[in-house]
Amino acid sequence: MPRMIYDYTKSVLERVSFDPILFSKELKKAIKNLLPYELEQLRKWLVFFTSEKPELKQCLSIVIE
């Protein structure tokens, strides 16, 4: 049950990955809602996910802040 928000966040980010601006907005929302250990997992997932989507690489700076 505690992983539901993390999994939901990933699915939302995957669905909006066609638009970097929308992706950034959803990523900012996720940062507010996730726990610290979930944020770390999200960072790792984002590095993997954006490796094939160079247009989203700039969004990684939001999570690193």
KAGI-V527718 format. One record per run of one state. SS is the DSSP state (2 for helix, 1 for strand, 0 for the rest). FROM is the first residue (numbers start at 1). LEN is the number of residues. If there is no record, write none. Layout:
BEGIN
ss->{SS;SS}
from->{FROM;FROM}
len->{LEN;LEN}
END
This chain:
BEGIN
ss->{0;2;0;2;0;2;0;2;0}
from->{1;4;16;20;34;36;51;54;65}
len->{3;12;4;14;2;15;3;11;1}
END
